[in-house]
């Protein structure tokens, strides 16, 4: 499940932040190191909330700079599907 979530987050990232080169999008590298700014990051987090139906807490935002971190966070907050 984590791989499909990571793939979905990768797609959302590239759609929300088109300046990021898909070939350079490593799940363990900070989006800021790939050229994203705080506005890009905010747009991505909003897209993730809308797409996955979760709420990202304000106090957690600064920890969510990589696809890996986003995937772990989202997986822990998604309702389980039976």
Secondary structure, DSSP 8 states (H G I E B T S, - for coil): -HHHHHHHHHHHHHHH-TTS-GGG--TTS-TTTTT--HHHHHHHHHHHHHHHT----GGGGGG--SHHHHHHHHHHHS----
